[in-house]
């Protein structure tokens, strides 16, 4: 399998995290305003979990004991996985804070987000030469940052600009040799979290767009990570282009009792904000009931 990407990966530089303190304060305030009571949702799920264990124990004590043993074995593994991801996010915050401080000390601001670590250290030691590349790197970054998120699996030569211009592109995988036809009828994905919900779709690109999500609307996005978690309690359901039953979106949706269909491939291309849709998290399908005018 070959992998060749035309252009730098969108996450190649910490400049994706260039936010000032005011921007973070505004985002935090909006998330607080948007959030429903996640504690109440989790309490409902805890009650449902306890009832399920009680039913299983009553119906088949041996099977319940075996299930308890499996959960006790694997739950800590899942917890450690999420803890590791949180630590990675924390380390990125430390790096971002260090670079912002270095930019303040040198008087070059967020230009330092476009330097490599050795170049930044050299600048702090008095060598301004690396700054000559910062402007061109910023332009390149802005060009690729404006593109949709790349597919999780890429096979063959991949031109992100040409791919982004294709209205029938998929967000989960790309195969240079494959001819993928646009699926007819319902959008198909993986069952992420059980339940059926009808509502208004809201297509969001980043967590920073959270203010656009109305209470009880259906969140549609490419992929989610821990940064999206505070937004979930406001959503009636979640639909993603990329993911599987053990993806972040599926796990959080199951915890909160929100239907989810993940790994749809091109939901963000086929759905539009304002569409009325039906999300069937049990069967992994999304149906458009009425398209927005």
VMD Tcl script that draws the C-alpha trace (Angstrom):
set ca {
  {0.00 0.00 0.00}
  {1.42 3.38 -0.96}
  {0.73 6.75 0.57}
  {1.61 9.98 -1.13}
  {0.02 13.26 -0.10}
  {0.41 16.39 -2.21}
  {1.14 19.14 0.30}
  {1.78 19.21 4.05}
  {-0.65 17.55 6.47}
  {-3.07 20.02 8.02}
  {-1.90 19.19 11.54}
  {1.79 19.68 10.72}
  {2.18 22.80 12.83}
  {0.96 24.06 16.17}
  {-0.44 27.09 14.39}
  {-3.78 25.29 14.34}
  {-3.94 26.26 18.02}
  {-3.31 30.00 17.59}
  {-6.00 31.40 19.88}
  {-5.73 34.41 22.17}
  {-7.07 34.46 25.71}
  {-10.17 36.42 24.71}
  {-11.11 33.83 22.07}
  {-10.82 31.01 24.58}
  {-12.91 32.95 27.12}
  {-15.66 33.56 24.56}
  {-15.68 29.89 23.51}
  {-15.82 28.70 27.14}
  {-18.71 31.05 27.90}
  {-20.64 29.82 24.85}
  {-20.12 26.18 25.78}
  {-21.45 26.89 29.27}
  {-24.50 28.60 27.77}
  {-25.11 25.79 25.30}
  {-24.64 22.85 27.62}
  {-27.61 20.94 28.93}
  {-27.25 19.22 32.27}
  {-24.80 16.45 31.37}
  {-25.00 15.20 34.94}
  {-28.69 14.46 34.55}
  {-28.05 12.59 31.31}
  {-25.32 10.53 32.94}
  {-27.58 9.81 35.92}
  {-30.24 8.50 33.52}
  {-27.67 6.27 31.86}
  {-26.45 5.00 35.23}
  {-30.03 4.10 36.19}
  {-30.52 2.32 32.85}
  {-27.23 0.46 33.33}
  {-28.20 -0.70 36.80}
  {-31.60 -1.85 35.53}
  {-29.95 -3.79 32.70}
  {-27.62 -5.58 35.12}
  {-30.57 -6.40 37.36}
  {-32.55 -7.87 34.45}
  {-29.59 -9.95 33.29}
  {-28.87 -11.22 36.81}
  {-32.48 -12.19 37.25}
  {-32.68 -13.97 33.88}
  {-29.28 -15.69 33.88}
  {-27.03 -15.31 36.96}
  {-24.11 -17.19 35.37}
  {-24.13 -15.04 32.26}
  {-24.35 -11.93 34.43}
  {-21.33 -13.04 36.48}
  {-19.33 -13.68 33.29}
  {-20.32 -10.29 31.90}
  {-19.29 -8.58 35.14}
  {-15.89 -10.26 34.88}
  {-15.38 -9.04 31.30}
  {-16.41 -5.49 32.18}
  {-14.09 -5.46 35.21}
  {-11.23 -6.59 32.96}
  {-11.70 -4.24 30.03}
  {-13.23 -1.09 31.54}
  {-9.85 0.02 33.02}
  {-8.26 -0.46 29.59}
  {-10.83 1.85 27.99}
  {-10.30 4.35 30.80}
  {-6.52 4.29 30.30}
  {-6.98 4.83 26.57}
  {-9.01 7.99 27.15}
  {-6.61 9.15 29.88}
  {-3.69 8.83 27.45}
  {-5.55 10.92 24.86}
  {-6.24 13.56 27.52}
  {-2.54 13.69 28.40}
  {-1.62 14.20 24.74}
  {-4.05 17.14 24.62}
  {-2.54 18.50 27.83}
  {0.99 18.28 26.44}
  {-0.10 20.20 23.32}
  {-1.44 22.93 25.60}
  {1.93 23.15 27.37}
  {3.74 23.44 24.02}
  {1.28 26.09 22.82}
  {1.74 28.13 26.00}
  {5.54 27.91 25.71}
  {5.51 29.09 22.09}
  {3.15 31.98 22.88}
  {5.49 33.07 25.68}
  {8.51 32.80 23.38}
  {6.67 34.91 20.80}
  {6.00 37.53 23.47}
  {9.64 37.58 24.62}
  {11.00 37.94 21.08}
  {8.31 40.35 19.89}
  {7.38 38.11 16.94}
  {4.03 36.90 18.28}
  {2.38 33.92 16.63}
  {4.97 33.81 13.82}
  {6.74 31.31 16.07}
  {3.94 28.81 15.51}
  {5.31 28.41 12.00}
  {8.83 27.50 13.11}
  {10.28 24.12 13.96}
  {11.46 23.62 17.54}
  {15.22 23.95 16.71}
  {14.43 27.14 14.77}
  {12.53 28.57 17.74}
  {15.41 27.76 20.09}
  {17.81 29.38 17.62}
  {15.65 32.50 17.52}
  {15.67 32.69 21.32}
  {19.47 32.52 21.14}
  {19.55 35.48 18.78}
  {19.36 33.96 15.28}
  {16.51 35.68 13.33}
  {17.12 33.72 10.08}
  {14.27 31.19 10.58}
  {11.70 34.01 10.55}
  {12.28 34.43 6.81}
  {10.25 31.24 6.20}
  {7.38 32.07 8.55}
  {5.33 34.15 6.10}
  {5.33 31.54 3.31}
  {4.54 28.78 5.80}
  {1.59 30.79 7.12}
  {0.15 31.12 3.61}
  {0.61 27.39 2.99}
  {-1.02 26.58 6.33}
  {-4.03 28.80 5.59}
  {-4.49 27.15 2.20}
  {-4.60 23.64 3.63}
  {-6.48 24.65 6.79}
  {-9.36 25.81 4.58}
  {-9.74 22.26 3.19}
  {-12.01 19.63 4.78}
  {-10.44 17.10 7.14}
  {-8.52 14.44 5.22}
  {-9.82 10.85 5.03}
  {-8.64 8.58 7.82}
  {-7.39 6.00 5.28}
  {-5.57 7.08 2.10}
  {-4.33 4.68 -0.55}
  {-2.23 5.85 -3.48}
  {-1.48 9.41 -4.58}
  {-3.69 11.95 -2.81}
  {-4.16 15.54 -3.96}
  {-6.13 17.25 -1.17}
  {-7.17 20.23 -3.27}
  {-8.54 18.07 -6.09}
  {-10.18 15.74 -3.55}
  {-11.86 18.68 -1.77}
  {-13.34 19.86 -5.08}
  {-15.09 16.51 -5.67}
  {-18.75 16.78 -4.51}
  {-18.95 12.99 -4.14}
  {-15.80 12.63 -2.02}
  {-15.75 10.42 1.07}
  {-14.24 11.52 4.38}
  {-13.50 8.08 5.78}
  {-11.22 6.64 3.06}
  {-9.67 7.46 -0.30}
  {-8.42 4.95 -2.87}
  {-6.80 6.38 -5.98}
  {-7.77 3.30 -8.02}
  {-11.32 2.92 -6.73}
  {-14.36 4.40 -8.41}
  {-16.75 5.13 -5.58}
  {-20.33 5.79 -6.60}
  {-22.56 8.10 -4.66}
  {-24.87 5.83 -2.60}
  {-28.60 6.15 -3.23}
  {-31.27 6.43 -0.57}
  {-30.35 6.49 3.08}
  {-26.85 7.37 4.21}
  {-25.26 4.23 5.65}
  {-22.73 4.05 8.47}
  {-21.95 2.03 11.58}
  {-24.41 1.76 14.47}
  {-22.71 3.93 17.09}
  {-25.36 4.31 19.80}
  {-28.85 2.83 19.75}
  {-32.03 4.85 19.32}
  {-34.04 6.65 16.66}
  {-34.36 10.44 16.50}
  {-35.89 12.84 14.00}
  {-34.72 16.42 13.98}
  {-32.92 19.27 12.26}
  {-29.36 18.66 11.09}
  {-26.60 21.08 11.98}
  {-23.37 20.54 10.02}
  {-20.38 21.81 12.00}
  {-16.73 21.81 11.00}
  {-15.00 22.45 14.33}
  {-15.91 22.60 18.03}
  {-15.50 26.37 17.81}
  {-18.75 26.41 15.79}
  {-20.69 25.04 18.79}
  {-22.77 28.22 19.15}
  {-24.52 27.33 15.88}
  {-25.94 24.08 17.34}
  {-29.51 24.62 18.55}
  {-30.91 22.72 21.49}
  {-32.12 19.32 20.30}
  {-30.58 19.59 16.84}
  {-28.59 16.73 15.30}
  {-24.84 17.24 15.21}
  {-23.29 16.30 11.84}
  {-19.52 16.53 11.50}
  {-16.50 14.80 10.00}
  {-15.03 13.29 13.17}
  {-15.03 14.10 16.88}
  {-12.44 14.02 19.64}
  {-12.31 15.12 23.28}
  {-12.72 18.76 22.24}
  {-16.26 18.00 21.08}
  {-17.38 16.33 24.31}
  {-18.97 19.41 25.97}
  {-21.19 19.87 22.89}
  {-22.77 16.39 22.98}
  {-25.33 17.04 25.76}
  {-27.04 19.66 23.58}
  {-27.37 17.36 20.56}
  {-30.34 15.04 19.99}
  {-28.13 12.69 17.93}
  {-24.68 12.57 16.34}
  {-23.66 11.69 12.77}
  {-20.01 11.50 11.64}
  {-18.19 10.80 8.39}
  {-15.34 8.98 10.13}
  {-15.55 6.50 12.98}
  {-16.48 3.02 14.16}
  {-18.37 1.53 17.12}
  {-15.36 2.25 19.39}
  {-14.76 5.79 18.14}
  {-15.01 8.84 20.40}
  {-18.42 9.86 19.03}
  {-19.91 6.39 19.57}
  {-18.55 6.00 23.10}
  {-19.67 9.43 24.34}
  {-23.08 9.11 22.65}
  {-23.67 5.75 24.32}
  {-22.68 7.19 27.70}
  {-25.22 10.01 27.31}
  {-27.95 7.93 25.67}
  {-27.80 9.87 22.39}
  {-28.33 7.96 19.10}
  {-25.27 8.01 16.86}
  {-24.38 6.82 13.37}
  {-20.63 6.92 12.67}
  {-18.37 6.22 9.70}
  {-20.90 7.39 7.09}
  {-18.17 8.51 4.72}
  {-19.88 11.53 3.20}
  {-22.65 12.65 5.56}
  {-21.23 16.18 5.75}
  {-21.37 16.40 1.95}
  {-24.89 15.00 1.56}
  {-26.52 16.70 4.53}
  {-26.97 20.43 5.03}
  {-27.81 22.52 8.05}
  {-31.56 22.83 8.26}
  {-32.36 19.45 6.68}
  {-34.87 17.39 8.65}
  {-33.41 13.91 9.06}
  {-34.04 10.61 10.85}
  {-31.08 9.03 12.62}
  {-31.35 5.31 13.36}
  {-28.45 4.51 15.65}
  {-29.47 0.87 15.95}
  {-29.17 0.14 12.22}
  {-26.60 2.76 11.27}
  {-28.70 4.74 8.80}
  {-29.53 8.41 8.26}
  {-32.55 9.34 6.15}
  {-33.32 12.79 4.76}
  {-36.98 13.56 5.43}
  {-37.02 17.10 4.11}
  {-34.26 19.16 2.57}
  {-33.71 22.72 3.71}
  {-34.75 25.32 1.19}
}
mol new
graphics top color blue
foreach p $ca { graphics top sphere $p radius 0.5 }
foreach p [lrange $ca 0 end-1] q [lrange $ca 1 end] { graphics top cylinder $p $q radius 0.2 }
display resetview
